[in-house]
Amino acid sequence: MHFEAFVRPQADLRIEADNLDIFNDNFPYRRTGRGHRVVFPEVLRPYVTKELLVESLEEGVPLQAVLGQAQRAKRDGTMTPGALLNVPLDQLRDEVGGLCMDVFLKMLFKDNFIHADLHPGNIHFHRRRVGTESGPLQAELVIFDAGLAVQMSVQDRRNFIDVFYALTTNDGKRAAQLMVERTPGDRSLVRDEAHFVAEVGRLVSQVCGMGFALGKVRLGECFGQLLSLACEHRVKLETSFVTVATSIIVLEGVGRQLSPIVDLAAAARPMLAEAVSNRWNG
Protein backbone atom coordinates (compact mmCIF):
# COMPACT_ATOMS: atom_id res chain seq x y z
CA MET A 1 0.00 0.00 0.00
CA HIS A 2 2.80 2.42 0.93
CA PHE A 3 4.70 1.42 -2.23
CA GLU A 4 1.73 2.10 -4.51
CA ALA A 5 1.04 5.50 -2.95
CA PHE A 6 4.74 6.31 -3.20
CA VAL A 7 5.35 5.49 -6.87
CA ARG A 8 1.99 6.29 -8.48
CA PRO A 9 2.82 10.01 -9.02
CA GLN A 10 5.73 9.04 -11.29
CA ALA A 11 3.25 7.81 -13.88
CA ASP A 12 2.04 11.38 -14.54
CA LEU A 13 4.76 13.78 -15.67
CA ARG A 14 2.48 16.76 -15.01
CA ILE A 15 2.99 16.07 -11.31
CA GLU A 16 6.76 16.12 -11.76
CA ALA A 17 6.48 19.42 -13.63
CA ASP A 18 4.51 20.96 -10.77
CA ASN A 19 7.02 19.59 -8.26
CA LEU A 20 9.90 21.17 -10.18
CA ASP A 21 8.14 24.53 -10.14
CA ILE A 22 7.74 24.29 -6.36
CA PHE A 23 11.37 23.31 -5.80
CA ASN A 24 12.56 26.17 -8.00
CA ASP A 25 10.41 28.57 -5.97
CA ASN A 26 11.73 27.16 -2.68
CA PHE A 27 15.33 27.30 -3.88
CA PRO A 28 15.68 30.50 -5.95
CA TYR A 29 19.49 30.45 -6.19
CA ARG A 30 19.44 30.35 -10.00
CA ARG A 31 17.41 33.57 -10.16
CA THR A 32 18.76 35.46 -7.17
CA GLY A 33 22.22 34.09 -6.44
CA ARG A 34 21.17 33.82 -2.79
CA GLY A 35 20.34 30.96 -0.48
CA HIS A 36 21.36 27.33 -0.80
CA ARG A 37 23.49 26.64 -3.87
CA VAL A 38 21.13 24.22 -5.58
CA VAL A 39 19.19 24.30 -8.83
CA PHE A 40 16.50 22.12 -10.35
CA PRO A 41 15.70 21.75 -14.06
CA GLU A 42 13.29 24.37 -15.32
CA VAL A 43 10.06 23.18 -16.91
CA LEU A 44 9.74 24.34 -20.52
CA ARG A 45 6.03 24.95 -20.79
CA PRO A 46 3.79 24.36 -22.67
CA TYR A 47 5.66 21.14 -23.46
CA VAL A 48 4.12 19.21 -20.60
CA THR A 49 1.62 16.35 -20.80
CA LYS A 50 0.93 13.24 -18.77
CA GLU A 51 3.46 11.32 -20.89
CA LEU A 52 5.87 14.14 -21.89
CA LEU A 53 8.00 16.62 -19.95
CA VAL A 54 10.57 18.92 -21.54
CA GLU A 55 13.10 20.47 -19.15
CA SER A 56 16.12 22.73 -19.36
CA LEU A 57 19.47 21.06 -19.99
CA GLU A 58 21.53 20.96 -16.80
CA GLU A 59 25.17 19.94 -16.70
CA GLY A 60 27.10 18.52 -13.80
CA VAL A 61 29.20 15.69 -12.43
CA PRO A 62 27.15 12.78 -11.02
CA LEU A 63 27.52 12.38 -7.29
CA GLN A 64 28.10 8.69 -7.94
CA ALA A 65 31.40 9.62 -9.59
CA VAL A 66 32.61 11.32 -6.41
CA LEU A 67 31.57 8.33 -4.32
CA GLY A 68 33.46 6.03 -6.68
CA GLN A 69 36.55 8.21 -6.48
CA ALA A 70 36.30 8.27 -2.69
CA GLN A 71 36.11 4.47 -2.59
CA ARG A 72 39.19 4.18 -4.80
CA ALA A 73 41.06 6.69 -2.63
CA LYS A 74 40.18 4.72 0.50
CA ARG A 75 41.27 1.47 -1.15
CA ASP A 76 44.59 2.96 -2.29
CA GLY A 77 45.20 4.87 0.92
CA THR A 78 45.46 8.23 -0.84
CA MET A 79 43.58 11.51 -0.75
CA THR A 80 44.84 12.91 -4.02
CA PRO A 81 43.26 15.95 -5.68
CA GLY A 82 39.95 15.08 -7.24
CA ALA A 83 40.56 14.47 -10.91
CA LEU A 84 36.94 15.38 -11.53
CA LEU A 85 37.26 19.04 -10.59
CA ASN A 86 40.92 19.48 -9.67
CA VAL A 87 40.29 20.02 -5.96
CA PRO A 88 41.35 17.94 -2.95
CA LEU A 89 39.01 15.00 -2.59
CA ASP A 90 38.37 15.51 1.13
CA GLN A 91 37.46 19.16 0.50
CA LEU A 92 35.13 18.17 -2.33
CA ARG A 93 33.40 15.50 -0.27
CA ASP A 94 32.88 17.78 2.72
CA GLU A 95 31.57 20.63 0.57
CA VAL A 96 29.14 18.51 -1.43
CA GLY A 97 28.08 16.41 1.57
CA GLY A 98 27.36 19.46 3.69
CA LEU A 99 25.36 21.07 0.91
CA CYS A 100 23.28 17.91 0.39
CA MET A 101 22.50 17.83 4.10
CA ASP A 102 21.57 21.52 4.30
CA VAL A 103 19.28 21.29 1.27
CA PHE A 104 17.45 18.24 2.61
CA LEU A 105 16.95 19.75 6.06
CA LYS A 106 15.49 22.91 4.53
CA MET A 107 13.06 20.77 2.54
CA LEU A 108 12.09 18.85 5.66
CA PHE A 109 11.81 21.54 8.32
CA LYS A 110 11.36 24.84 6.47
CA ASP A 111 9.44 24.00 3.31
CA ASN A 112 7.57 20.79 4.18
CA PHE A 113 8.13 19.72 0.58
CA ILE A 114 10.68 16.94 0.34
CA HIS A 115 12.31 15.33 -2.67
CA ALA A 116 11.74 11.67 -1.88
CA ASP A 117 14.29 10.10 -4.23
CA LEU A 118 17.64 11.69 -3.36
CA HIS A 119 19.92 8.82 -4.33
CA PRO A 120 23.35 9.59 -5.90
CA GLY A 121 22.06 9.16 -9.44
CA ASN A 122 19.66 12.08 -9.00
CA ILE A 123 22.24 14.47 -7.56
CA HIS A 124 24.83 16.14 -9.79
CA PHE A 125 27.09 19.06 -9.01
CA HIS A 126 29.53 21.49 -10.52
CA ARG A 127 31.70 24.31 -9.24
CA ARG A 128 31.09 27.94 -10.16
CA ARG A 129 32.87 31.14 -9.34
CA VAL A 130 30.97 33.27 -6.84
CA GLY A 131 30.56 36.99 -7.44
CA THR A 132 33.08 37.78 -10.16
CA GLU A 133 35.09 35.85 -12.73
CA SER A 134 37.96 35.74 -10.25
CA GLY A 135 35.76 34.85 -7.27
CA PRO A 136 36.14 31.64 -5.27
CA LEU A 137 34.89 28.36 -6.70
CA GLN A 138 32.01 26.79 -4.78
CA ALA A 139 30.03 23.61 -5.30
CA GLU A 140 26.50 23.90 -6.65
CA LEU A 141 24.04 21.00 -6.65
CA VAL A 142 21.75 20.03 -9.52
CA ILE A 143 18.87 17.79 -8.44
CA PHE A 144 16.88 15.76 -10.96
CA ASP A 145 13.86 13.44 -11.06
CA ALA A 146 11.32 15.28 -8.90
CA GLY A 147 8.46 12.90 -9.62
CA LEU A 148 8.52 11.63 -6.04
CA ALA A 149 7.95 14.37 -3.49
CA VAL A 150 6.06 14.45 -0.21
CA GLN A 151 4.21 17.19 1.60
CA MET A 152 2.93 16.23 5.04
CA SER A 153 -0.45 17.27 6.34
CA VAL A 154 -0.51 19.46 9.45
CA GLN A 155 -1.22 16.48 11.69
CA ASP A 156 1.28 14.18 9.99
CA ARG A 157 3.94 16.86 10.27
CA ARG A 158 3.27 17.31 13.98
CA ASN A 159 3.46 13.57 14.51
CA PHE A 160 6.72 13.30 12.59
CA ILE A 161 8.35 16.20 14.42
CA ASP A 162 7.33 14.77 17.79
CA VAL A 163 8.76 11.34 16.95
CA PHE A 164 11.91 12.87 15.43
CA TYR A 165 12.42 14.96 18.57
CA ALA A 166 11.98 11.93 20.82
CA LEU A 167 14.56 9.98 18.82
CA THR A 168 17.15 12.75 18.85
CA THR A 169 16.73 13.25 22.61
CA ASN A 170 17.32 9.53 23.20
CA ASP A 171 13.74 8.90 24.33
CA GLY A 172 12.94 5.80 22.32
CA LYS A 173 10.06 4.70 24.51
CA ARG A 174 8.33 8.04 23.97
CA ALA A 175 8.85 7.73 20.22
CA ALA A 176 7.27 4.27 20.25
CA GLN A 177 4.35 5.41 22.39
CA LEU A 178 3.67 8.28 19.99
CA MET A 179 3.69 5.92 17.02
CA VAL A 180 1.18 3.61 18.69
CA GLU A 181 -1.06 6.36 20.07
CA ARG A 182 -1.24 8.16 16.73
CA THR A 183 -1.37 5.19 14.40
CA PRO A 184 -3.83 5.67 11.52
CA GLY A 185 -4.71 2.00 11.86
CA ASP A 186 -6.53 0.00 14.49
CA ARG A 187 -4.50 0.15 17.71
CA SER A 188 -6.06 -3.09 18.91
CA LEU A 189 -4.27 -4.89 16.05
CA VAL A 190 -0.83 -3.88 17.30
CA ARG A 191 1.09 -7.01 18.25
CA ASP A 192 2.44 -6.81 21.83
CA GLU A 193 2.46 -3.04 22.30
CA ALA A 194 4.53 -3.17 25.49
CA HIS A 195 7.24 -5.21 23.77
CA PHE A 196 7.30 -2.79 20.84
CA VAL A 197 7.82 0.15 23.20
CA ALA A 198 10.59 -1.69 25.04
CA GLU A 199 12.33 -2.73 21.81
CA VAL A 200 12.31 0.80 20.41
CA GLY A 201 13.67 2.06 23.72
CA ARG A 202 16.58 -0.39 23.52
CA LEU A 203 17.16 0.43 19.85
CA VAL A 204 17.43 4.15 20.43
CA SER A 205 19.70 3.69 23.44
CA GLN A 206 22.04 1.52 21.37
CA VAL A 207 22.03 3.48 18.12
CA CYS A 208 21.48 7.06 19.26
CA GLY A 209 22.46 6.88 22.91
CA MET A 210 26.13 7.73 22.40
CA GLY A 211 25.31 11.43 22.38
CA PHE A 212 25.61 14.10 19.75
CA ALA A 213 29.38 13.96 19.33
CA LEU A 214 30.08 14.40 15.63
CA GLY A 215 29.55 11.20 13.71
CA LYS A 216 28.13 9.24 16.65
CA VAL A 217 24.38 9.37 16.03
CA ARG A 218 23.25 7.19 13.13
CA LEU A 219 19.77 8.54 12.65
CA GLY A 220 19.24 6.76 9.34
CA GLU A 221 20.05 3.41 10.91
CA CYS A 222 17.70 4.25 13.76
CA PHE A 223 14.83 5.02 11.37
CA GLY A 224 15.52 1.87 9.36
CA GLN A 225 15.26 -0.41 12.37
CA LEU A 226 12.30 1.57 13.66
CA LEU A 227 10.37 0.85 10.46
CA SER A 228 11.28 -2.84 10.75
CA LEU A 229 10.00 -3.00 14.32
CA ALA A 230 6.79 -1.21 13.35
CA CYS A 231 6.22 -3.78 10.60
CA GLU A 232 7.00 -6.68 12.94
CA HIS A 233 4.55 -5.41 15.56
CA ARG A 234 1.91 -4.34 13.02
CA VAL A 235 2.03 -0.66 13.92
CA LYS A 236 0.50 1.05 10.91
CA LEU A 237 2.23 4.27 9.84
CA GLU A 238 1.22 7.09 7.54
CA THR A 239 2.67 6.85 4.04
CA SER A 240 4.25 10.29 4.42
CA PHE A 241 6.07 9.15 7.59
CA VAL A 242 7.45 6.07 5.84
CA THR A 243 8.48 8.11 2.79
CA VAL A 244 10.32 10.76 4.82
CA ALA A 245 11.97 8.13 7.03
CA THR A 246 13.16 6.29 3.92
CA SER A 247 14.53 9.54 2.49
CA ILE A 248 16.49 10.11 5.70
CA ILE A 249 17.93 6.60 5.50
CA VAL A 250 19.08 7.14 1.90
CA LEU A 251 20.45 10.63 2.47
CA GLU A 252 22.40 9.74 5.60
CA GLY A 253 23.89 6.78 3.75
CA VAL A 254 25.03 9.09 0.96
CA GLY A 255 26.34 11.62 3.46
CA ARG A 256 28.42 9.04 5.30
CA GLN A 257 29.91 7.78 2.05
CA LEU A 258 31.03 11.32 1.34
CA SER A 259 32.21 12.03 4.88
CA PRO A 260 32.22 9.29 7.57
CA ILE A 261 31.77 11.83 10.39
CA VAL A 262 28.57 13.31 8.99
CA ASP A 263 25.84 13.52 11.63
CA LEU A 264 22.36 14.28 10.36
CA ALA A 265 20.95 14.45 13.87
CA ALA A 266 23.43 17.14 14.94
CA ALA A 267 22.90 19.08 11.71
CA ALA A 268 19.13 18.97 12.22
CA ARG A 269 19.14 20.27 15.79
CA PRO A 270 18.70 24.02 15.08
CA MET A 271 15.82 23.53 12.64
CA LEU A 272 14.27 20.80 14.78
CA ALA A 273 14.36 23.09 17.82
CA GLU A 274 12.57 25.78 15.83
CA ALA A 275 9.99 23.29 14.54
CA VAL A 276 9.34 21.98 18.05
CA SER A 277 8.99 25.53 19.37
CA ASN A 278 6.47 26.34 16.64
CA ARG A 279 4.67 23.09 17.40
CA TRP A 280 4.32 23.96 21.09
CA ASN A 281 3.38 27.56 20.40
CA GLY A 282 0.78 26.89 17.81
Helices and strands as residue ranges (DSSP letters): H 2-7, G 8-11, H 13-26, H 29-32, E 38-39, E 43-48, E 53-55, E 61-62, H 63-76, E 81-82, E 87-88, H 89-105, I 106-111, E 114-115, G 120-122, E 123-129, E 137-143, E 149-150, H 154-168, H 172-181, G 187-189, H 193-207, H 219-232, H 239-258, H 264-281
